Amino acid sequence: MQFKKHTLPNGLNIVTIPMQDNPAVTVFVMVETGSKYEKKETNGLSHFLEHMIFKGTPKRPRALDIAHELESIGAQYNAFTGQEYTGYYAKVKATDLDTALDVVSDIYLHPLFDAKEMEKEKGVIVEEIRMYQDMPHRHVQNLFLSLVYGDQPAGWNIAGTEQTVKSFTREDFVKYCAEHYVASATTVVVAGGFDEVSTVQKIEKAFEEIPTHTPLSKVAVVESQGEPRILVQYKETDQAHLVLGFRSYGARSKHDPALSVLSGILGKGMSSRLFQKLREEMGVGYYIYASHDAYTDHGLFSISAGIDTSRFDEVLAVLLDECKKLSDTLVDPLELKKVKDYLTGSFVLGLETSDSRAEYAAVNQIVKGEITPPEEEVSDIQKVTAEEVQAIAREIFIEKNMNLAVIGPYKDSLRFVPLLAFKK
């Protein structure tokens, strides 16, 4: 993937990713702010603001005006909010680049924050929160974060609570936008078929009014744990949903490639150890996967599954046993090669489109502070050895750092305490 990064005198980051003969182009704007930049009373504001960005500007006063203009050219457009960044994008025919850039820059720089629209959107977001609470496989992920990090931003729901959402005023949005939506915290990426020189000039012009003061920073995550933790939410379900996880390392750590391989061995793809064990051999669940989520200053290694409620204890024992095996025994060379080839192959395929490349560059810029060439990421994965996998497994798979979040028909969390231990 070829790319160029330009940092303007005002601090705005511009990344261009040419894709020869590509009929599409993506305009992607990402800002370095999210739920970790909030206070307890403003939890959910980043996400709510993302919604309000699409509700109108002086040039396009109504949400319908924005939607109509983008959909009239067949655009694919959306936005999302994370803990450490918020992104906005539009993917269009290459010939419609100017329109996409004009709309995306306009909504990013000139939102109206209409009070009447805000009051209506409160109901929308409250229902969004309730929707995910009614989806146990999603809600258990929020419970897991609250279990691990407690009452600090990393442990809060990105969408906030019904109470905080209902409390927001127009002044909250104006203040938050002024504090965070500034040049040095913003990365603009254009990927696809376009002329680089003229496009950079157009971006400079479109964002010439962006504020240039220093943005507010987030509070560092506090890591503290001395014993296993368990959080159980009772719900009459026919399937138990769990997340078993361990504290790990952030995205800028030298351990990141080995952690990716470790997650691949355990739970990436249908040939992974846990998929084969739980689904193919035991037949106890439909979904099972492992992941390593790396943030700027912390990381989490987790295993997620939806399983037969009557076989929970059996499954948990298997998960812990498979983790311990990786601490005790080197991975077979053939399995290691298969996993590394799977990870690198799926990674390359995931960068096939203009929007995926734009998002990759923007996230790298914010989370890592630089854009790692994809070829380098592939090389780093391929260099991981069996000894490195075992070493990182031994380092993170320790009992005092275990965390278990569960949603299911269980009323007594104490029954899980003796289960959360490795066999001697």
N, C-alpha and C positions, 0 to 999 in steps of 0.2 A: 504494500500500500504506500503510494507516494503522497506526501503531504508537506505543506509549508506552514510555518507559524509566524505571524507578524504581531508584534506588540506595539500598539500606537503610543505616542507620547502621553496620551491621557490615561494609559493603562489598559485599554481594551485589548483583549486577545482575539486575533482573527486567525482561523485555521482554514486553509484551502486544501481540498482533497480531489484532484482531477481524476475523472474516470472516463477515459477516451471512448468516444462513440456511445456513451450511456445516454439514453433518451430521457432520463429523469434527473432531477436535481433536488437536493434537500437543503433547506435553510434551517439551521438548528441554533437556538440560543439557550445557553445554560448559565445559570447564576449560582454562585457559591453561597447558597443559603438553603436551609430546610428546617426540619423540626428540631435539630440540635441547637439551632440558633434562637430558640424560643425560651420564654420564661413559663413558669407553671400556669400563670393566669392567661398567657397568650398561646398555650399549646393548641395547635391546629391552625394557627394563623397563616403559616406558609402555604398550607394546602388550600385553605379558603381563598387566599389571595390568587393562587393559580386559577381557581374557578372564575374569580372576578375579572381577571385580565381579559377574558373573552366576552365581557358584558358590554363593551362599548368604549369608544374613544371620541374625541371631538370630531375627528374626520369620519368615523364610522359609529354613529351614536348608539346603535342598538346591536345586541348580540346577533340578531338576524342579519344585519348588514355585513358583519364579519363572516358569518357562515355562508351567506349567499355568494359573496365575492370569491371565497375559496372554493366552494363547491361548484361554482360556475365554470371553473377551470379543471374540475376533476381532482382537486387536491386531496391528499391524505394528510390530516393534521391532528395534532393532539398536544397534551401536556402531561407532566407527571411531577410528583413531589416525593423526595426521599429525605433521609435524615440530614444529608450534607449538600444536596443540590436540588434545583428545580429546573426543569427543561421545557422548552416550547419549540415546536417544529412544524414545518409544512413541506410536504414532498409533492412536487409538481412536474409537469413536462418541462424539459430544459428551456423551451421557448417562453415559459411563464415565470422564469426566475425573478424578474423585476417585480412582478405582482406579489409573489411569495415574500420577497424581502421587504417590500413596502408594508404588507399587512403584519408580518411578524414583528418588525421593528416598531410599528405603530402601537400595537397592543402592549408591547413590552415597555415602551417609553411613556405612553400617554393614556393609561387607563383612567376611566372616569370615576370609578368606584361609586356609582350611583347608589344612594342610600335605599331607594325602593327596590332596586335589583338585589341589593345585599340582603334585605329582609326576606325576599323570596328564596334566595339561594341558601339561606340558613336551613329551610325545610328540606332542600335537596341534600345537603351534606349530612344532616341528621339522619335522613333515610339511608344515605350511603354507609354511615357508621353502623346503623342497625342491620343493613344487608350483610355486611361482613361479619357481624356478630352472629348472624344466623347461618354462617358458613363455617362450621367448626374447623375444617382443614386450613382455613385462612386465619380464623380468630386465634387458634392455638399458637400461631407465630407471634401475635401481639402479646399473648400471655407469657410466652417464652422470654421475650425481651424485657418485660416488666419483672419477671423472676430474676433474670441475670443482673439487670442494672438498677432495679428499684426506682425510687423517686428522683430520677435525674433525666435530662432530655433523651438519652439513649434508650431509656426504658419506657418512654411515653408513646402513645399511639400517634402516628403521623397525622391522622385526621383530627386529633384532639378528642374532646368529650362533648356530649350534648350540651353540657353546661357552658363550657368555654365558647363553643360555636355560637350559641345563642346570645352570648354577652358582647360579641365584637361590635365595634362602632366604625363608622367611616374613618374617623381620626386614627384608629388603630392601623388600618390599611395604609393610609397616607404616610404615617410615621414609619412603619416597618419597611415600606417600599423605599422611602428616602434613605433609610439606614443601610439597606442591603443591595438594592438594585443600582449599583454604581459601576463605573467602567472597569476598575481593577478586579472586580469580582465577576465580571461577565466574559464569557467566551462565545464568540460567534463562529460557527462552522458552516461552510458551504461544501457539499460533496456531490459529485456527479458530472454531468456534461456542461461546462461553462468556460468562459474566457477569464483566466485568472487575474490579469492586470485590471481589466475594467470592473470585475466583480469586487476586488478589494477596494477600489475607488468608490464604488456604490455603497459598500458597507460603511466606509468612513463617512460618507455623506449622510447615510440613513441614521447613524448613531452619533452624529456630531453634537447633539444636545444632551447626551447622557451625562449624569452627574459624575464628578471626578473626585469627590472627597473620599477619605479612608472609610471602608465599611466596618461595621462592628464584627468582632470575632466571636466564635462560640466558646463555651466553657469546656475545658478538657474532661473527658470521661474518667470517672473514678473507678478503678478496678479493685474490688475487695471481696474475698471469699475464703472462708476457712473450713467449710464443710459442705457436703452435698446439699442441694436445695431442691424442693419439690413444690409444685403448684398444681392443684387439681381443681377443675371447675366441673361441678356436677351438671350433667345434661342427659336427658333421656334420649340416647342415640343408639342406633343399631351397630354403630362402628365407633371404636375408640380412636382418638387422634392424639398423637404424641409427638413431642420434639425432645430429643435427648441431645444435650450439647455441652461443649467445653470451651473455655476461654482460649483464644489463640493469639494471632498477631495481625497487625494492620497491613494495608496494601503496600506500604513502602518497606516492608520487612524482607530480608533475604530468604526467609522461609516460605514466602508466598508460592513459588513453583512447587515445592515439596508438599505443601498443604493442598494444592490443587490435585496433585497426583494421588494423595491420600484419599481425598473425597471421591476421586474417580474409581479407585480400587473398591471402596466400600459401596458406593451408591450412585454411579453415573452409568446409565445404559442398562440394557436387559441382560448383559453378561456380567454385571458387577456382582460382587459377593453377596450383598444383602438382597438384591433382587432375586438372584438364584435361590438363596436360602429361604426367604420368607414367602415369595410368590410361587416359585416353581417347585420347591421341595415341600414346604409346609402348607401352602395354599391358605395363608391366614390373612391376606390383604391384597388390595389392588395397587396402591401406590406406596413406594418406598424409595427414598433418595437421600443422598448425603450432599452437603454443600459447605463451602468455606466462604463466609461473607467478610470481606476485608474493607474496613473504613480507614479514614486518615490516621486515627490514633488508637484503634483497637480492632480485634477480630473475633469471630465466632465460628467454631466448627460444629455443625449440627447434623443430626439424622432425623428425618421426618417420616411418619408412616401413619396410614389408616388401617386398623387391624380388627380382627374378630375380638369382641369384648371379652369373651370367655377364655381367651388364650393370651391375655395381656402379659401375665407373669412369665410365661414361656417365651414370648417374643422379646421382652426386655432382657431376659437372660441371654438370648442369642445375640442381641445387639452388643451387649457388654463383652460377650465372649469373642465376637469378631473384632472388636476394638483391641482386646487384649492380645489376640493372635498377631496383630500387626506390631504390637510392642515386643512380642517374644520371638517372632520368626521373620526372617528376611523374605520379601516377596520373590516369588519365582521369576527368573529373567523373562520367560515368555509372557507371563501375565503382566509384568511391568511394561514390556514393550507394547503389548496390546492396549493397555490403558493410556499410555503416553500418545500412541498413534490415534486413539479415539479422541482424546482431549484436543490434540492439535488439529485433527481433521475437522471436528465439529466447530472449533474456534475459527478456522479459515472459512468454512462454509457460512458461518454466522456473520461474516463481513462481506457478503456477496452484494448487498444493496447499498445505495447511497445513504439511506437513513441509518442503517446499522453502522456504517463507517463514521458517519457524523457523530452519532451517540458515543461510539467507542472513543473517539478523539476528545470529545467534551468531558466525558467522565474521567478519562486519564488525566486530563489537564487539572481537574479539580481535586481528585482523590490522591493522585500521585505527584502532582505539581509539575508534571511533564508528560509528554505523549510518547509512550513506549512504542517503537515500531513493531507491528505485528510479527514480523520475522524474528525479532529479538525475543518476544514472548514464546514463540514456537521453539526457538533454540533453548531457552531456559527450561521449558518443560522437558524437552528431549534429553537434557543433561542430568536430570534428576536420577539419582542412584537408589538402589534398594536400601543401602545403608542410611541415606538421608531420610527416606520414608520411615524407616524404623526409628531413627533418632527423634524425628518430630512427633511420631506416635507416642513414644515414651515420654516426651516432654509435656504433651497436652492431655493424654489420656490418664489422668490421675484422679483419684476418688474425690479429693476435696474440691475439685473444680467441676464436678458433675452438676448438671442442671436438668431437671425433668419437668416439662409442662404437659398436662393431660386434660383433655376434654372427653368426658364419657360418663357412663352410669355408675360412678364411684363417689361415695359420700365421705369416705374416711381416707385422707391422704396419708395417715400414719401407716397404713398397710403396705405402702410402697417403700417405706424407709429401709427395711432390711433387704429389699431387692436391689437397691442402688449401691452395689459394691461388686468389685471384680472378684472372681473366684481365685482362691490362693493356689 
